[in-house]
Amino acid sequence: MTNADQESWVRVKARLRAEVGDDVFSSWFARMDMESLDEGAVRLSVPTRFLKSWIQSHYAERVLACWQAEQEAVGRIELIVRSAVIKTTVQAKPKAELTVTAADNAGRVASSTAASRPMSAGDPGAHEALGGSPLDARLTFDSFVVGRSNTLAQAAAKQVASARQGDPVMFNPLYIHAGVGLGKTHLLQAITWAGNAAGERKVLYLTAEKFMYGFVSALRTQTALAFKEALRGIGVLVIDDLQFLQGKSTQAEFCHTLNALIDAGRQVVIASDRPPSELESLDDRVRSRLAGGLVVEMGALGEELRFEILKARVQAARSHHPSFDVPLPVLSYIAKTVTHNGRDLEGALNRLLAHNKLTGQSVTLEMAEREVRDLIRPQEPKRVKIEDIQRVVARQYNVSRSDLLSSRRTANVVRPRQVAMYLAKTLTLRSLPEIGRRFGGRDHTTVLHAVRKIEGLVGNDMALAEEIETLKRQLQEQG
C-alpha cells in the first residue's frame, strides 16, 4: 500500500466522520483499517465478525460512496475480519514484533485463562463463549499508566480484582465508560488477569459480541438453560463494549444474568463508550440497574499523561529493540500534538519504530513531524451532555432541574424548558424521542415544538439570542 493510498484512506475517514458524526464513527469505524487498494477494490479490516456484519448491513454503501468521492475508480469494498494470534501458553512473553503495545487493543494475542465447562458436544458456540474472549497478555495493571483522568477507574478496578471470595461487594456493577482508545479494555483485561491469577474467584471476560454469539448458539442448540446456569456460576463477569449488545432476546437475557449475579453477591464489571443513560437501545430496567452501581468516566488523556504513556511504551519497545531511542523533545512534541486518544499515540510510536528499524535512521524531531502529521487532528469541541444543559439552563433562569423535568406549565418554567430542549437538539446528537424521554418522558412532538419555537424567537429577540449564545459558550468551555 502506497503513501498516496494511505493518505486517501485518511481523507475518506475524515469524510465518513463528517457524514455520520463523531459518536457513530467512534462506535463503528474507529477500529477499521485499510489493508489494500488494488484495481478498484478496497480491502478494509475490522477486529470482530459483529462489526463486519453490522457495517455491511448498515453502512456499506456509505463507505463506498466516501471512497468514490475520493477516487472515482473505486468500484468495490471488501470487508474482512482481522485474525488474532492465539498463544499456546498465556505465560509466555509475546514474540518480538515491530509494534508497540496498544493501550486499548482490539486484537487480543493470548487466550483467556478462564476455565470453561463443556455444555454439549453439539454446542461449540456456547462452549466457546464460556471460555471467554481472548486476552492480551500485555494488558495488565503493571502496564497501565495512571493519570488524573483515569485514577478513580484504575483504583476501582484494582479493588475489584483484589477482592477475595466471601468479601462484601463494594461496587456492583462497576461501570466504566470512555471514548475510543482511552484504556477501558486495558482495565477490564487487567481485572481478568489479576483476578484469575489470585485463584479466589473465576473471572470471565466477554465482549458483548461474544456474549451474543454464545447466547444465540445456545438457543439454536436448545442448551440455553445450561448456558444461563453456567454464566450465573461465574464469580466475576466482565463485559466489554456493551454498546454493541443488540437484539431484544439477548438484551433480556443479559438483564436476567445481570440481576441474578448482583442479587447473588457476584461481581459484574462493564465497559462502554457512553454512560448508562445514553445507551438508548437498552431496556430502561437494564439502564437503571447499571446506573445503580459505581459509574466511572475515564476522561481524555491530558498532555502530561500522554507523555508518561509514550515513555512507558518506548521502554516496552526496548525489550525487543534495545537500540530504539526516542529523544525527550520528540516525545514532548508527540504528547503535545497527538491528542485524540491512546491508539494514535501507539500509532505514532509504531511509525517511528518502523522508520528507525527499516531505514537505520535515528529518530529526530524532523522525522516525527513528517511521520505523524496525519495524526494531528483539529481540537474537537467538548461533548455536551443533556444533564449539563439542564443544570446550566436551570442556574441561568433560577429554576430547579426538577422543574424542567416536571409537568408544570407556568411561564417561568416553560421558556427555560424550551431553551434547554433547543440546546439539547443543537448541541448533542440525541434524537427527538431520546431528548423527550430525558425531559420527564415527553413526546418527541413536544421537543420539536420547543425547538421550532426558540428558532423563531431567536431571529427577532436579540436578548434571547445573546442568552442562548452565552449558554452555548458556558457548555462548550466547562471543564
Buried (B, 14 or more C-beta within 10 A) or exposed (E): EEEEBEEBBBBBBBBBBEBBEBBBBBBBBBBBEBBEBEEEEBBBBBBBEBBBBBBEEEBEEBBBBBBBEBBEEBEEBEBEBBEBEEBEEBEEEBEEEEBBBBBBBBBBBBBBBBEBEEBBEEBEBBBBBBBBBBBBBBBBBEBBBBBEBBEBBBEBBBBBBBBEEEEEBEBBBBBBBBBBBBBBBBBBBBBBBBBBEBEBBBBBBBBBBBBBBBBBBBBEBEBBEBBBEBBBBBBBBBBBBBBBBBEEEBBBBBBEBBBBBBEEEBBBBBBBBBBBBBBEEBBEEBBEBBBEBBBBBBBBBBEEBBBBBBBBBBEBBEEBBEEBEBEEEBBBBBBEBBBBBBBBBBBBBBBBBEBBEEEEEEBBEEBBBEBBEBBBBEEEEBBBBBEBBBBBBBEBBEBEBEBBBBEBEEEEBBBBBBBBBBBBBBBBBBEBBBBBBBBBEBEBEBBBBBBEBBEEBBEEEEEBBEBBEEBBEBBEEEE
